[in-house]
Amino acid sequence: MFNLTLENKNGDQLTFGQNSPFTITDIQGLNPPAATINTNEVALIDGARFNSAKLQMRTINVAFAIEYSAAYNRIEVFKVLKSKQYVKLYYNGDYRDVWIEGYIQSIDITYFDMKQVVTCAILCPSPYFKEAQMIVNEINNIINTFHFPFASTVNPELVFGYLSNDVSVLIENDGDVECGMVIELYVRSAVSNPKVWNYISREFIGLNYSLQTADLVTIDTRQGQKSVTLLRNGVESNLFNYVIEGSTWLQLSANGDTFVYEVGTGNNADLAVTFKHDNLYEGV
């Protein structure tokens, strides 16, 4: 069993299931999309040489019947689904709870059938389904141990938190493919030249910049969204030009990775680093 919801840019939704006037009759495009393989032929070599590969855009066709009040509910469909407009598809099955973004390519209706059927074609520029909840991992040197209010006269005093020297985190990737991340650097006290490393590959991304208390740096390494921004005193600015030469837009491999960080001046404990990523799936 599965649940499916279509949502437009305004948050209006079409839901399918019990007490809904719409019943799913067919869905195509939930399987892994086709790939484009680029090759070139080389003299005196059988076959061809592989150059690169990429997934094609995904097209999802959702067909559903209007169970009652056909004329009224057909108009309700038009209010939510509009040609060329943005739509978000939520899919919840037995093992995966995911979503994907796309645009309405066409809407076809069998007007003169006994039970009208609507077929909606959704073109998804990014072919991957994303986990419903973004995964968050943190390197925080301050470890909180106090979780509920109480009165105490214990001697010696109870410890509510302690300072850790650990500057590494193991991040698991439960998706099908490697993915980009959103890396947030929150500054507790002034530091400079922060750098985040992949512990195994030694790839890194770093900044040649002095940061002040309460600064928030956001490094986005996701495909098509690469950026480095600074939020200081409520004002956002672009730090792309301060990226250190040799930096790599760090990716999280399909098997997971360990990441560490360091600062040029100041203490590592003065920086809190948070990694956020979406598990990506080729099919459901």
VEXTIVEX-765277 format. One record per residue: x, y, z of N, C-alpha, C, O, CB in turn; residue in one letter. Coordinates in pm, whole numbers, plus 50000, padded with zeros to 5 digits. Glycine has a CB too. Layout:
X,Y,Z,X,Y,Z,X,Y,Z,X,Y,Z,X,Y,Z,A
...
***
This chain:
50084,49881,50000,50000,50000,50000,50088,50125,50000,50201,50124,50049,49905,50000,50122,M
50032,50233,49944,50107,50358,49941,50009,50475,49948,49890,50461,49920,50194,50367,49813,F
50061,50589,49986,49986,50714,49983,50057,50811,49891,50180,50815,49888,49970,50774,50126,N
49979,50888,49816,50036,50983,49721,49962,51115,49733,49839,51117,49741,50029,50928,49577,L
50038,51225,49733,49981,51359,49740,50050,51448,49639,50172,51442,49623,49994,51417,49883,T
49972,51531,49570,50026,51632,49479,50000,51769,49540,49889,51799,49583,49962,51620,49337,L
50104,51854,49543,50095,51985,49606,50150,52092,49514,50260,52076,49461,50169,51987,49741,E
50077,52201,49494,50126,52309,49408,50207,52410,49489,50226,52392,49609,50009,52379,49336,N
50254,52515,49424,50342,52612,49488,50274,52690,49600,50342,52748,49685,50396,52708,49387,K
50141,52692,49601,50066,52764,49704,50031,52675,49823,49970,52721,49919,49939,52822,49645,N
50070,52548,49816,50039,52456,49923,49906,52385,49909,49867,52308,49997,50041,52528,50051,G
49832,52410,49798,49706,52339,49773,49738,52195,49733,49833,52170,49659,49622,52410,49662,D
49658,52101,49783,49690,51960,49763,49575,51881,49704,49458,51912,49724,49731,51898,49894,Q
49614,51776,49629,49523,51669,49589,49570,51544,49661,49686,51504,49648,49520,51649,49432,L
49481,51482,49738,49517,51361,49810,49437,51243,49754,49327,51259,49701,49492,51377,49961,T
49495,51125,49768,49433,51004,49716,49425,50901,49828,49524,50877,49898,49512,50948,49594,F
49309,50842,49843,49290,50744,49949,49147,50743,49996,49056,50782,49922,49383,50772,50066,G
49125,50699,50119,48991,50694,50174,48931,50833,50185,49000,50930,50217,48992,50626,50310,Q
48801,50842,50157,48725,50967,50165,48771,51070,50063,48739,51188,50075,48736,51025,50304,N
48847,51027,49963,48889,51117,49856,48805,51090,49732,48775,50974,49703,49041,51101,49826,S
48767,51194,49657,48692,51172,49533,48778,51122,49419,48729,51103,49308,48624,51300,49491,P
48908,51098,49445,49001,51056,49340,49063,50922,49376,49102,50900,49491,49111,51163,49318,F
49072,50834,49279,49132,50701,49299,49241,50679,49196,49216,50690,49076,49025,50590,49290,T
49361,50647,49241,49473,50620,49152,49443,50495,49068,49404,50391,49122,49604,50601,49232,I
49460,50507,48936,49443,50391,48847,49576,50344,48790,49590,50227,48754,49348,50425,48734,T
49674,50433,48781,49804,50393,48726,49907,50501,48756,49875,50620,48756,49794,50366,48572,D
50030,50459,48782,50143,50551,48798,50260,50494,48720,50298,50378,48738,50179,50573,48949,I
50318,50576,48635,50438,50537,48561,50549,50638,48589,50524,50758,48598,50409,50528,48409,Q
50672,50588,48602,50785,50676,48624,50842,50671,48764,50925,50754,48800,50746,50815,48594,G
50799,50574,48844,50854,50560,48979,50980,50475,48981,51051,50470,49082,50750,50499,49071,L
51010,50409,48870,51129,50326,48858,51252,50414,48829,51236,50530,48793,51111,50222,48746,N
51374,50360,48845,51494,50438,48812,51489,50488,48668,51455,50411,48578,51620,50354,48834,P
51521,50615,48644,51516,50670,48508,51629,50618,48421,51728,50566,48471,51521,50823,48511,P
51612,50633,48291,51716,50590,48196,51838,50681,48205,51828,50796,48247,51660,50589,48052,A
51952,50627,48164,52077,50703,48166,52122,50733,48023,52094,50657,47931,52185,50626,48242,A
52193,50843,48007,52259,50875,47881,52407,50840,47897,52475,50895,47983,52240,51026,47843,T
52456,50750,47813,52595,50705,47819,52673,50770,47705,52639,50751,47588,52606,50549,47813,I
52776,50845,47739,52858,50911,47638,52984,50829,47612,53059,50798,47705,52895,51056,47683,N
53008,50794,47485,53125,50715,47446,53189,50775,47322,53130,50861,47256,53085,50567,47421,T
53307,50731,47291,53367,50767,47162,53445,50646,47108,53506,50571,47184,53460,50892,47177,N
53440,50631,46979,53509,50519,46915,53656,50554,46894,53691,50667,46858,53442,50483,46781,E
53740,50454,46915,53884,50472,46902,53935,50371,46799,53898,50254,46801,53957,50453,47039,V
54020,50418,46709,54073,50331,46605,54147,50212,46665,54221,50225,46762,54166,50409,46513,A
54124,50097,46604,54192,49972,46640,54148,49914,46774,54207,49818,46823,54340,49994,46642,L
54044,49972,46835,53991,49919,46961,53848,49875,46938,53766,49951,46887,53998,50026,47076,I
53817,49751,46975,53681,49701,46960,53584,49782,47047,53617,49823,47158,53673,49551,46996,D
53464,49803,46992,53363,49874,47069,53394,50022,47078,53429,50085,46978,53351,49815,47208,G
53381,50077,47198,53403,50221,47218,53456,50244,47359,53456,50153,47442,53272,50301,47196,A
53502,50365,47384,53556,50402,47514,53451,50484,47591,53391,50577,47538,53690,50484,47498,R
53431,50446,47715,53335,50518,47800,53391,50654,47840,53506,50665,47882,53300,50435,47926,F
53309,50758,47827,53349,50893,47867,53278,50937,47995,53343,50974,48093,53320,50992,47756,N
53146,50932,47992,53069,50978,48107,52927,50925,48097,52886,50869,47996,53069,51133,48115,S
52853,50945,48205,52713,50902,48208,52633,50996,48296,52686,51053,48392,52700,50756,48259,A
52507,51012,48265,52418,51096,48346,52277,51042,48336,52238,50981,48236,52423,51244,48301,K
52201,51065,48442,52060,51026,48440,51979,51129,48363,52005,51249,48373,52006,51009,48582,L
51882,51083,48289,51791,51173,48220,51687,51227,48317,51672,51176,48428,51723,51102,48101,Q
51617,51331,48275,51507,51382,48354,51402,51274,48372,51387,51185,48288,51446,51507,48289,M
51331,51282,48482,51226,51184,48511,51090,51240,48470,51060,51356,48495,51226,51146,48661,R
51008,51156,48407,50869,51191,48378,50779,51095,48454,50789,50973,48439,50840,51184,48223,T
50690,51150,48536,50596,51070,48613,50455,51096,48559,50411,51211,48551,50604,51104,48766,I
50388,50990,48521,50249,50999,48475,50157,50942,48582,50164,50824,48615,50230,50923,48340,N
50072,51027,48634,49977,50986,48738,49836,50987,48678,49788,51091,48634,49984,51081,48863,V
49773,50872,48675,49635,50860,48624,49542,50831,48740,49568,50739,48819,49624,50749,48514,A
49434,50907,48751,49338,50885,48860,49196,50912,48812,49171,50998,48728,49372,50976,48981,F
49104,50834,48867,48963,50845,48831,48891,50938,48928,48923,50944,49047,48896,50706,48830,A
48792,51012,48873,48705,51095,48956,48583,51011,48993,48504,50974,48907,48662,51228,48881,I
48569,50981,49121,48469,50885,49166,48327,50942,49168,48232,50869,49142,48505,50836,49302,E
48312,51069,49198,48177,51127,49205,48186,51278,49185,48292,51339,49198,48109,51093,49342,Y
48073,51337,49152,48066,51481,49123,48174,51519,49023,48258,51605,49049,48081,51565,49252,S
48171,51453,48907,48279,51467,48809,48303,51611,48769,48418,51656,48765,48248,51385,48686,A
48196,51685,48738,48214,51822,48690,48277,51911,48797,48368,51989,48769,48080,51881,48647,A
48229,51897,48922,48280,51980,49031,48426,51946,49062,48509,52036,49071,48195,51961,49158,Y
48456,51817,49077,48591,51777,49118,48692,51791,49005,48812,51803,49030,48589,51634,49167,N
48645,51791,48880,48736,51819,48769,48789,51962,48782,48907,51988,48759,48665,51799,48631,R
48700,52055,48819,48743,52194,48839,48838,52205,48958,48931,52285,48957,48621,52285,48861,I
48814,52122,49063,48905,52123,49177,49044,52077,49136,49144,52127,49188,48850,52033,49289,E
49050,51982,49044,49180,51938,48992,49251,52054,48922,49370,52075,48942,49162,51820,48895,V
49178,52129,48841,49236,52242,48768,49288,52351,48863,49383,52422,48830,49133,52301,48672,F
49226,52363,48980,49269,52464,49076,49406,52431,49136,49482,52520,49172,49166,52478,49188,K
49436,52300,49146,49562,52257,49206,49669,52233,49100,49783,52278,49115,49541,52130,49288,V
49633,52163,48993,49729,52127,48889,49712,52218,48769,49606,52221,48706,49711,51980,48847,L
49816,52293,48737,49812,52389,48626,49931,52363,48534,50044,52344,48580,49814,52537,48678,K
49905,52361,48405,50011,52336,48307,50126,52434,48326,50106,52553,48351,49956,52347,48164,S
50247,52382,48313,50376,52450,48324,50409,52498,48466,50514,52558,48487,50379,52568,48231,K
50322,52472,48562,50344,52519,48697,50413,52412,48784,50411,52293,48754,50212,52560,48759,Q
50474,52460,48892,50546,52375,48987,50450,52281,49059,50337,52319,49091,50624,52460,49088,Y
50498,52159,49086,50421,52064,49166,50519,51978,49244,50629,51947,49198,50328,51977,49077,V
50478,51940,49363,50558,51853,49450,50480,51725,49474,50365,51729,49516,50594,51924,49585,K
50544,51612,49449,50479,51483,49465,50535,51414,49589,50656,51395,49601,50499,51393,49339,L
50446,51378,49681,50484,51303,49802,50442,51158,49783,50329,51129,49744,50418,51365,49931,Y
50535,51066,49811,50505,50923,49800,50546,50856,49930,50661,50866,49972,50579,50858,49678,Y
50452,50789,49993,50478,50717,50117,50440,50571,50099,50322,50538,50087,50401,50781,50235,N
50541,50483,50098,50516,50340,50082,50555,50264,50207,50575,50323,50313,50592,50287,49962,G
50565,50133,50194,50597,50050,50309,50739,50075,50360,50765,50062,50480,50579,49904,50274,D
50831,50110,50270,50971,50121,50309,51033,50258,50281,51143,50286,50328,51050,50016,50240,Y
50965,50342,50205,51022,50472,50173,50917,50583,50183,50803,50568,50140,51084,50470,50033,R
50961,50693,50241,50878,50813,50254,50955,50926,50187,51047,50982,50245,50844,50846,50406,D
50916,50960,50063,50998,51048,49980,50913,51154,49910,50790,51151,49914,51076,50965,49876,V
50984,51248,49846,50917,51349,49766,51007,51386,49648,51127,51361,49649,50882,51473,49851,W
50945,51447,49547,51019,51492,49429,50949,51614,49372,50827,51626,49381,51029,51378,49323,I
51027,51704,49313,50972,51828,49256,50968,51818,49104,51052,51754,49042,51055,51950,49300,E
50869,51883,49046,50859,51883,48901,50767,51992,48852,50727,52081,48926,50813,51750,48852,G
50733,51982,48723,50646,52081,48659,50542,52007,48574,50572,51906,48511,50729,52180,48571,Y
50421,52059,48575,50313,51995,48501,50337,52011,48351,50337,52123,48300,50177,52054,48541,I
50356,51900,48283,50378,51904,48139,50247,51897,48062,50231,51965,47961,50469,51789,48097,Q
50152,51816,48109,50022,51807,48043,49919,51748,48139,49954,51679,48235,50032,51720,47915,S
49793,51777,48112,49680,51722,48186,49577,51675,48084,49523,51756,48009,49619,51827,48286,I
49551,51545,48080,49454,51488,47986,49336,51429,48064,49354,51370,48170,49520,51379,47898,D
49215,51446,48010,49094,51398,48077,49006,51326,47975,48984,51374,47864,49017,51516,48143,I
48956,51211,48015,48860,51136,47930,48719,51188,47962,48646,51129,48041,48870,50978,47954,T
48684,51298,47901,48559,51369,47935,48435,51282,47919,48341,51295,47997,48545,51492,47850,Y
48431,51195,47819,48306,51128,47784,48300,50982,47828,48212,50907,47784,48285,51136,47635,F
48392,50940,47913,48384,50806,47970,48283,50805,48085,48253,50909,48143,48523,50759,48019,D
48233,50687,48117,48139,50675,48228,48204,50723,48358,48139,50785,48442,48092,50529,48243,M
48332,50694,48373,48408,50745,48488,48528,50820,48432,48618,50761,48373,48454,50628,48585,K
48528,50951,48452,48635,51033,48395,48769,51001,48461,48777,50986,48583,48602,51182,48411,Q
48874,50991,48378,49009,50964,48426,49099,51080,48387,49101,51124,48272,49064,50829,48367,V
49174,51130,48484,49268,51239,48463,49409,51180,48458,49448,51103,48546,49256,51347,48576,V
49485,51215,48356,49626,51173,48346,49713,51297,48349,49703,51383,48262,49652,51089,48218,T
49798,51306,48450,49885,51423,48469,50029,51381,48446,50079,51291,48512,49867,51483,48613,C
50097,51448,48351,50238,51422,48324,50323,51526,48395,50306,51646,48375,50267,51423,48170,A
50415,51478,48479,50501,51566,48559,50646,51546,48514,50698,51435,48521,50484,51536,48713,I
50709,51654,48469,50849,51649,48428,50936,51694,48544,50920,51805,48595,50874,51737,48302,L
51028,51607,48587,51115,51635,48702,51258,51658,48655,51327,51562,48620,51109,51517,48805,C
51306,51783,48654,51443,51810,48608,51548,51735,48689,51645,51683,48632,51471,51959,48616,P
51530,51727,48821,51618,51645,48904,51552,51510,48921,51440,51502,48972,51646,51712,49043,S
51619,51400,48879,51552,51271,48872,51540,51197,49004,51478,51091,49008,51624,51185,48776,P
51598,51249,49113,51604,51173,49237,51488,51204,49330,51446,51319,49345,51734,51202,49307,Y
51437,51098,49392,51345,51114,49505,51427,51148,49629,51537,51096,49648,51258,50985,49528,F
51373,51236,49715,51443,51275,49836,51369,51225,49960,51246,51219,49963,51459,51428,49842,K
51448,51189,50061,51391,51148,50189,51302,51259,50244,51333,51377,50228,51502,51112,50291,E
51191,51221,50308,51097,51320,50360,51163,51412,50462,51132,51531,50467,50977,51250,50423,A
51253,51356,50544,51321,51435,50646,51468,51451,50611,51537,51353,50581,51305,51371,50785,Q
51517,51576,50614,51660,51600,50593,51739,51542,50710,51697,51554,50826,51690,51752,50577,M
51853,51478,50681,51937,51416,50783,52036,51519,50836,52103,51586,50758,52010,51292,50728,I
52045,51532,50969,52132,51631,51031,52236,51561,51119,52201,51479,51203,52049,51732,51115,V
52364,51594,51098,52474,51546,51182,52553,51667,51229,52570,51764,51155,52566,51445,51105,N
52602,51661,51352,52665,51779,51411,52796,51743,51479,52808,51639,51544,52571,51845,51512,E
52895,51831,51460,53017,51826,51541,53006,51941,51641,53028,52056,51605,53148,51837,51453,I
52973,51909,51764,52952,52011,51867,53042,51978,51984,53024,51874,52048,52802,52019,51911,N
53138,52064,52014,53233,52036,52121,53172,52048,52260,53228,51997,52357,53349,52129,52110,N
53057,52116,52270,52989,52127,52399,52885,52017,52406,52788,52021,52330,52924,52268,52418,I
52902,51920,52493,52812,51807,52505,52717,51832,52622,52759,51835,52737,52892,51675,52526,I
52589,51849,52591,52490,51873,52695,52453,51743,52764,52431,51641,52698,52364,51940,52636,N
52447,51745,52898,52405,51627,52973,52287,51657,53064,52241,51568,53135,52521,51575,53055,T
52237,51779,53063,52125,51818,53148,51999,51827,53063,51993,51907,52969,52153,51954,53220,F
51899,51747,53093,51783,51736,53005,51650,51767,53072,51548,51778,53004,51778,51599,52948,H
51647,51782,53206,51520,51810,53272,51547,51889,53400,51652,51872,53462,51442,51679,53302,F
51452,51975,53441,51474,52059,53560,51460,51979,53689,51372,51894,53702,51375,52176,53560,P
51549,52008,53785,51535,51946,53917,51619,52026,54016,51705,52106,53977,51580,51796,53914,F
51593,52004,54145,51671,52069,54252,51765,51967,54312,51728,51851,54332,51578,52128,54361,A
51888,52009,54340,51987,51915,54391,52082,51985,54488,52119,52101,54469,52066,51852,54276,S
52121,51911,54592,52222,51960,54687,52342,51865,54690,52415,51861,54789,52162,51975,54829,T
52360,51791,54583,52469,51693,54574,52603,51763,54581,52622,51870,54523,52458,51611,54445,V
52696,51704,54651,52832,51756,54662,52929,51641,54634,52927,51542,54708,52858,51819,54804,N
53014,51647,54531,53036,51762,54442,52919,51786,54347,52833,51700,54329,53162,51742,54361,P
52918,51903,54287,52807,51942,54201,52795,51851,54079,52893,51796,54030,52823,52086,54156,E
52671,51837,54032,52646,51757,53912,52696,51830,53788,52695,51953,53784,52497,51725,53898,L
52740,51754,53687,52790,51812,53562,52675,51819,53462,52616,51717,53427,52909,51729,53504,V
52645,51941,53415,52538,51958,53318,52588,51951,53175,52508,51939,53083,52469,52091,53341,F
52717,51957,53153,52775,51950,53020,52925,51950,53030,52981,51985,53134,52727,52067,52933,G
52993,51911,52922,53137,51909,52925,53191,51941,52786,53118,51934,52687,53188,51773,52975,Y
53317,51977,52779,53382,52015,52655,53453,51896,52595,53536,51833,52661,53481,52131,52678,L
53421,51864,52469,53482,51751,52400,53587,51799,52302,53573,51906,52243,53375,51668,52327,S
53694,51720,52285,53798,51754,52189,53774,51691,52052,53855,51708,51961,53933,51710,52241,N
53664,51618,52037,53635,51549,51911,53595,51649,51803,53504,51730,51824,53523,51445,51931,D
53662,51643,51689,53629,51734,51578,53595,51653,51453,53617,51699,51341,53748,51830,51549,V
53540,51533,51473,53506,51448,51359,53364,51395,51375,53310,51389,51485,53606,51331,51346,S
53306,51355,51261,53173,51295,51263,53163,51196,51148,53208,51224,51037,53060,51404,51253,V
53105,51079,51176,53078,50979,51073,52934,50999,51026,52841,50992,51106,53101,50833,51126,L
52917,51022,50896,52785,51046,50839,52748,50929,50750,52821,50895,50657,52780,51181,50760,I
52637,50867,50778,52588,50756,50696,52496,50808,50587,52423,50905,50606,52515,50652,50783,E
52501,50743,50473,52415,50777,50360,52331,50654,50326,52383,50555,50275,52498,50825,50235,N
52202,50661,50355,52113,50548,50329,52050,50555,50191,51966,50472,50157,52005,50543,50434,D
52089,50654,50110,52035,50667,49976,52105,50576,49877,52192,50496,49913,52047,50809,49930,G
52064,50588,49750,52119,50504,49644,52247,50560,49584,52327,50484,49528,52017,50486,49535,D
52269,50690,49595,52381,50755,49526,52446,50857,49618,52390,50893,49721,52334,50823,49395,V
52567,50903,49580,52630,51009,49656,52550,51138,49641,52475,51155,49545,52775,51030,49610,E
52566,51229,49736,52486,51351,49735,52566,51467,49792,52666,51447,49861,52356,51332,49815,C
52522,51586,49761,52581,51706,49819,52525,51730,49958,52436,51659,50004,52555,51826,49730,G
52579,51831,50025,52540,51861,50163,52526,52011,50184,52575,52091,50104,52642,51803,50262,M
52457,52047,50291,52458,52183,50342,52541,52180,50470,52504,52115,50567,52312,52238,50369,V
52655,52251,50470,52746,52253,50584,52735,52390,50650,52763,52492,50588,52894,52223,50541,I
52694,52392,50776,52678,52517,50850,52788,52530,50955,52811,52438,51033,52538,52525,50916,E
52854,52645,50955,52959,52674,51052,52910,52787,51142,52895,52900,51097,53094,52713,50982,L
52884,52755,51269,52839,52858,51364,52956,52895,51455,53019,52808,51514,52717,52808,51448,Y
52983,53026,51465,53101,53074,51537,53062,53117,51679,52981,53208,51697,53166,53192,51460,V
53121,53051,51779,53096,53088,51919,53189,53201,51962,53152,53287,52042,53115,52966,52011,R
53311,53200,51909,53409,53305,51937,53499,53316,51814,53515,53219,51740,53492,53274,52067,S
53556,53434,51794,53625,53465,51669,53728,53359,51629,53810,53317,51710,53694,53599,51681,A
53720,53318,51501,53816,53226,51441,53844,53273,51299,53777,53363,51249,53763,53077,51443,V
53942,53211,51234,53970,53246,51095,54004,53121,51017,54046,53020,51073,54085,53349,51086,S
53987,53130,50886,54027,53027,50791,53977,52886,50828,54058,52795,50844,54178,53025,50780,N
53847,52869,50842,53795,52734,50872,53808,52642,50751,53804,52687,50637,53647,52742,50916,P
53825,52514,50779,53841,52415,50672,53773,52285,50715,53791,52239,50828,53992,52392,50638,K
53697,52226,50624,53631,52098,50650,53691,51994,50557,53704,52016,50437,53476,52109,50629,V
53730,51877,50615,53799,51772,50540,53716,51645,50533,53638,51614,50623,53934,51743,50604,W
53735,51572,50422,53696,51431,50418,53816,51353,50472,53925,51358,50415,53656,51384,50271,N
53796,51281,50582,53907,51218,50654,53981,51115,50569,54102,51099,50583,53856,51152,50780,Y
53910,51044,50481,53972,50938,50401,54032,50991,50272,54149,50966,50242,53869,50830,50368,I
53952,51067,50195,54000,51113,50064,54091,51235,50074,54164,51266,49980,53882,51146,49975,S
54087,51304,50189,54165,51427,50212,54117,51544,50127,54183,51647,50122,54311,51402,50184,R
54006,51529,50061,53945,51644,49993,53894,51741,50098,53857,51700,50209,53829,51599,49898,E
53892,51869,50064,53850,51968,50163,53781,52085,50094,53789,52102,49973,53971,52018,50245,F
53713,52165,50176,53666,52296,50134,53695,52391,50249,53662,52362,50364,53513,52294,50095,I
53756,52503,50217,53796,52597,50322,53779,52741,50277,53760,52770,50159,53939,52572,50362,G
53785,52830,50375,53769,52973,50349,53889,53050,50402,53938,53020,50511,53639,53026,50412,L
53934,53147,50328,54036,53239,50373,53965,53365,50422,53957,53466,50351,54141,53272,50259,N
53913,53357,50546,53826,53464,50595,53826,53464,50747,53834,53357,50810,53682,53448,50540,Y
53816,53582,50808,53808,53597,50954,53662,53607,50995,53587,53689,50942,53887,53721,51003,S
53623,53523,51088,53484,53516,51132,53469,53571,51273,53558,53555,51356,53433,53372,51126,L
53356,53635,51298,53328,53696,51427,53227,53613,51506,53162,53525,51451,53275,53839,51408,Q
53217,53642,51633,53121,53574,51719,52980,53586,51664,52936,53694,51624,53128,53631,51862,T
52908,53474,51661,52768,53464,51616,52754,53465,51465,52642,53468,51414,52687,53578,51674,A
52865,53461,51391,52856,53446,51245,52804,53306,51212,52828,53210,51285,52996,53471,51177,D
52732,53297,51100,52687,53168,51049,52725,53158,50902,52677,53236,50819,52532,53150,51069,L
52812,53063,50870,52854,53039,50732,52780,52915,50681,52777,52812,50748,53010,53020,50721,V
52721,52926,50563,52649,52813,50503,52716,52777,50372,52723,52858,50280,52499,52847,50481,T
52766,52654,50364,52830,52602,50243,52738,52498,50183,52710,52396,50246,52972,52542,50273,I
52689,52522,50062,52596,52432,49995,52669,52363,49881,52711,52429,49785,52470,52508,49944,D
52685,52232,49890,52758,52157,49787,52664,52074,49700,52711,51991,49622,52862,52067,49851,T
52533,52095,49710,52437,52017,49632,52441,52058,49486,52466,52174,49453,52296,52034,49687,R
52417,51961,49399,52424,51984,49255,52327,52094,49214,52209,52091,49249,52393,51855,49179,Q
52378,52192,49141,52296,52303,49094,52269,52409,49198,52201,52507,49168,52168,52251,49044,G
52319,52393,49322,52291,52489,49429,52417,52533,49501,52410,52587,49612,52194,52430,49529,Q
52534,52512,49440,52660,52540,49507,52672,52688,49543,52655,52776,49459,52777,52497,49419,K
52703,52714,49671,52715,52852,49719,52785,52853,49853,52790,52752,49923,52576,52921,49729,S
52839,52971,49890,52896,52994,50022,52847,53131,50068,52876,53232,50004,53054,52986,50021,V
52773,53135,50178,52716,53261,50226,52748,53282,50373,52769,53187,50449,52564,53263,50204,T
52751,53408,50412,52774,53448,50551,52655,53527,50602,52609,53622,50537,52905,53532,50565,L
52605,53487,50717,52499,53563,50784,52560,53629,50906,52601,53562,51001,52378,53471,50823,L
52567,53765,50902,52626,53842,51012,52535,53959,51046,52505,54043,50961,52770,53893,50974,R
52491,53964,51170,52402,54072,51216,52278,54086,51128,52232,54197,51101,52477,54205,51220,N
52226,53973,51083,52103,53974,51004,52123,54005,50857,52026,54011,50781,52010,54071,51060,G
52247,54025,50815,52277,54059,50676,52350,53942,50611,52449,53892,50665,52361,54191,50666,V
52303,53899,50495,52365,53787,50424,52457,53838,50315,52419,53928,50239,52258,53693,50365,E
52576,53782,50306,52672,53821,50202,52734,53697,50140,52731,53589,50198,52782,53913,50261,S
52790,53714,50021,52846,53605,49942,52995,53590,49973,53071,53686,49961,52823,53629,49791,N
53037,53469,50012,53179,53444,50040,53243,53355,49934,53350,53299,49957,53195,53380,50178,L
53180,53341,49820,53231,53251,49716,53375,53284,49679,53455,53194,49655,53142,53257,49591,F
53408,53412,49674,53542,53453,49632,53648,53426,49738,53767,53444,49712,53543,53599,49596,N
53607,53384,49858,53702,53356,49965,53729,53207,49981,53799,53166,50075,53650,53413,50096,Y
53675,53127,49891,53702,52983,49896,53849,52957,49863,53902,53011,49766,53610,52905,49797,V
53915,52875,49946,54059,52849,49930,54085,52770,49802,54009,52680,49766,54113,52771,50053,I
54194,52805,49734,54234,52733,49615,54259,52586,49648,54319,52554,49751,54361,52796,49553,E
54212,52497,49562,54225,52354,49587,54105,52293,49655,54098,52171,49673,54345,52328,49668,G
54009,52377,49694,53889,52327,49760,53804,52242,49666,53807,52262,49544,53806,52444,49814,S
53729,52149,49723,53638,52062,49649,53499,52076,49709,53484,52088,49831,53686,51913,49654,T
53399,52074,49624,53261,52076,49673,53230,51937,49728,53186,51848,49655,53159,52117,49558,W
53256,51920,49857,53250,51789,49921,53117,51719,49896,53010,51779,49907,53274,51803,50069,L
53127,51591,49863,53009,51507,49844,53011,51394,49948,53116,51352,49995,53005,51449,49699,Q
52892,51347,49981,52877,51234,50072,52860,51109,49989,52761,51096,49917,52757,51254,50170,L
52955,51016,49998,52950,50896,49915,52834,50806,49956,52777,50821,50064,53082,50819,49925,S
52800,50713,49866,52687,50623,49893,52714,50534,50013,52619,50482,50072,52658,50538,49771,A
52840,50516,50051,52875,50433,50166,52891,50513,50294,52914,50456,50401,53002,50356,50138,N
52880,50646,50285,52903,50730,50402,53048,50774,50412,53135,50714,50349,52861,50658,50528,G
53075,50878,50490,53209,50932,50504,53229,50988,50644,53133,51014,50717,53235,51042,50398,D
53356,51006,50679,53393,51075,50803,53451,51211,50769,53538,51223,50683,53495,50991,50886,T
53401,51315,50837,53447,51451,50812,53507,51510,50940,53461,51482,51050,53331,51540,50759,F
53610,51591,50921,53675,51661,51031,53687,51808,50993,53667,51845,50878,53816,51599,51063,V
53719,51893,51092,53737,52034,51061,53851,52092,51143,53895,52033,51242,53607,52112,51087,Y
53898,52207,51100,54002,52279,51173,53988,52428,51144,53921,52468,51049,54144,52229,51133,E
54051,52510,51227,54053,52655,51205,54197,52701,51201,54285,52640,51262,53973,52730,51316,V
54222,52810,51126,54357,52863,51114,54403,52929,51242,54511,52900,51292,54366,52961,51000,G
54321,53019,51296,54348,53082,51425,54224,53071,51512,54112,53068,51461,54390,53232,51407,T
54245,53064,51644,54135,53042,51737,54132,52896,51779,54223,52819,51745,53999,53084,51674,G
54030,52859,51851,54015,52723,51901,53909,52648,51822,53806,52704,51785,53980,52724,52049,N
53935,52519,51796,53835,52438,51728,53702,52437,51803,53596,52430,51741,53885,52295,51710,N
53709,52444,51935,53588,52441,52017,53500,52564,51996,53383,52565,52036,53625,52430,52163,A
53556,52668,51934,53479,52790,51911,53394,52782,51784,53327,52878,51748,53573,52910,51902,D
53398,52667,51717,53322,52648,51594,53234,52525,51608,53282,52417,51645,53417,52635,51472,L
53105,52540,51579,53013,52426,51575,52978,52400,51429,52937,52491,51357,52883,52453,51660,A
52995,52275,51384,52976,52241,51243,52859,52143,51231,52855,52041,51301,53106,52179,51183,V
52766,52176,51143,52649,52092,51121,52642,52051,50974,52659,52135,50885,52519,52167,51163,T
52619,51923,50949,52606,51870,50814,52461,51828,50792,52403,51757,50874,52703,51749,50791,F
52402,51873,50681,52265,51837,50647,52263,51778,50506,52325,51833,50415,52170,51960,50658,K
52190,51668,50488,52180,51611,50354,52048,51538,50337,51983,51499,50434,52297,51514,50326,H
52009,51522,50212,51891,51444,50176,51936,51310,50119,52018,51307,50027,51801,51521,50074,D
51884,51200,50172,51906,51072,50108,51836,51073,49973,51718,51108,49964,51854,50954,50197,N
51907,51035,49867,51854,51037,49731,51829,50896,49681,51911,50806,49701,51949,51111,49636,L
51714,50877,49615,51677,50745,49565,51644,50753,49416,51583,50849,49370,51556,50688,49644,Y
51685,50650,49343,51653,50644,49200,51512,50593,49176,51452,50627,49074,51754,50555,49127,E
51458,50515,49266,51325,50462,49249,51261,50429,49383,51329,50431,49486,51328,50339,49162,G
51132,50400,49382,51060,50366,49505,50990,50231,49490,50924,50185,49583,50958,50477,49541,V
***
